[in-house]
Amino acid sequence: MKLGRESLDDLSVGAVFLATGGGGDPYVSYLATQRVLDECGPVELLSVDDLDDDAYVVTIGGVGAPSVSLELLPSVNDAAVALETFEEHVGRKVDAVVSFEVGGGNSMIPIIAAAKKNIPVINGDGMGRALPEAQMMTYPIAGVAPTPAIALDYAGNVATFSTDSTATYERHVRNMAQAMGGMIMTVEHPMTGAQLKKSIVPDTISFSIEIGRILREYRGNAQRIFHPLSEAFAKSLYGNLFHLYTGKVVDYASSVVGGYDIGQAVIEAFDSDAPPLTINVKNEYLVARVGEQVVASVPDLITVLDYETSTPINAERLRYGQRVTVYGVGCPEYYRQPNALAVVAPRCFGFDFDFVPIEELVHAHCALNSEFA
Amino acid sequence: MKLGRESLDDLSVGAVFLATGGGGDPYVSYLATQRVLDECGPVELLSVDDLDDDAYVVTIGGVGAPSVSLELLPSVNDAAVALETFEEHVGRKVDAVVSFEVGGGNSMIPIIAAAKKNIPVINGDGMGRALPEAQMMTYPIAGVAPTPAIALDYAGNVATFSTDSTATYERHVRNMAQAMGGMIMTVEHPMTGAQLKKSIVPDTISFSIEIGRILREYRGNAQRIFHPLSEAFAKSLYGNLFHLYTGKVVDYASSVVGGYDIGQAVIEAFDSDAPPLTINVKNEYLVARVGEQVVASVPDLITVLDYETSTPINAERLRYGQRVTVYGVGCPEYYRQPNALAVVAPRCFGFDFDFVPIEELVHAHCALNSEFA
């Protein structure tokens, strides 16, 4: 299957929906990808099932605080330069690239790299959403080593890493991202086709395009959009979609702490005295509470859409006064297993409660609050 | 000239004197060096004049907060492993090693590497003292590029760096040091023999041994030690030694900030109502003030000795209640040139005054305070 510029609009919007507030701003990445596809032609979007077991695959993407990428713009050449730097570092050619995560930026970067180097990009990613830390990817959870890995900064400076533990690698690469201006491109977690087949969250690029298409076709119909979205999710590996809240952003504060965007949003209902919805952010939307009651939490997905246009809004674009609709949906089953929850449960982010699946949280909340649904 | 274990006592003490509070604690490095010299025999201490112009020389040493090295002890193998990792990274053999700076730790590490690899260590260093940041070394001031460079941590994890600017490299390596536990070993600033000849502060290893010998021979004679020390300095590239203060440490506070030991010591005279001496620390002793008046500042040297034993005391070993003598001495002339002062003057550390040579500061202070001398 070929992926050309005609799919980019839907992909960039759908990827932001699945990225739960993180994954990087889509706009500049979208423009860069469009330009590269115009120049190099469509890329091959390869199903992981069609990948050779002994293919040499790498992950590529941006690491840092997404807010930084709004001002420190990437070059269209960064992805190819990063890939070439990696190939030189390890002394071999890369056969295909795959995303860390779904995201406006991080779904596009592998496509740019693939187009420039004329290799396939794999349909899928290592999170099925976006999450802030490297050890939260499905690849290391499945045992893929993080290095050899390289980081490239805006000025062409390079660092390489060698360590067996992705938690250690995460600490190293995060500090380098801070030292290198707050946002870098990395090539990491090299693996075989066989390893990727066991760890990938499959088909998330084509699913992002489908979500983007629905958002485009039903644009402006806040009442009607839930049904087709919900149908698409029900047939996917995510499961049922839930409407969590509709209202106005009355507060959003964030700052770059330790190389992450850390923040909190408060959303009040338009015309009811329902308690406000609070969302905690670490690059991504992690926990949504109505009043004190948790209604969705990481690793399940929380997404904020513009109320008028249904455009998903990344955390770094949240502003006071925006009218928004907040949806939640379950994460891929992969992340609900104990070995995955060990690195992505709410407690891994400092929250003092265990993970409860969104479907249980929402049903409990509805039982207590009949106006909620 | 051979350097064997019989010189290590004097070297480790003398190096701490010249290191102005920084350069790493000598004790563990001393033990490690002793063991390696016992195992491998004496190393060749090569005068830079006898080095081939086209020899491939690298600097090697510890980077981080010296206080960390009191608890995170280095392995005797780290230096050789770091050197081998570097050789593998660049694909060529290293002909000789040289120190970043004079210091209890950082004078020893190149000796360990040289002994283990059976190559010479150059008599000299890149600071003639210790200073906290890489771009403050004579090598980059003379135009030597910082990379290719590698960092090795306590667990064997490796990072490599590629950048043209030593100020950028300093930011990268400092963040990696923080990510890697607070103290790492780096191999960096590779250069030719010809480049080293133009940039080295020569003969500081043999001079450290001489200072260590004087401190040993006159140990316990706080009254008599000044004269022989002063004679040795007067004949060296440092110039005249000045007695700045004698008294008791009444306050010392420090913390690890941004990967450095940042602190301030206050020393009160034993039995006069002279104003206290205050010393500002960033890994090293940077500025000494009697009351409000600056009596010595970076890049000139400030050294704190135990009053009873004349043992020089590193900043991370300063404690409330210690009775100390504080000396100052001019830095090598190299650091008083405009291109060097551009990176090591007091303003580079955030102090709001220009560099004035210690001989002028002390004379001005003596003219105002007749009891001072």
Interface residues (C-beta under 8 A of the other chain):
Chain A: A155 N157 V158 A159 T160 F161 S162 T163 T168 R171 H172 R174 N175 M176 Q178 A179 M180
Chain B: A155 N157 V158 A159 T160 F161 S162 T163 T168 R171 H172 R174 N175 M176 Q178 A179 M180
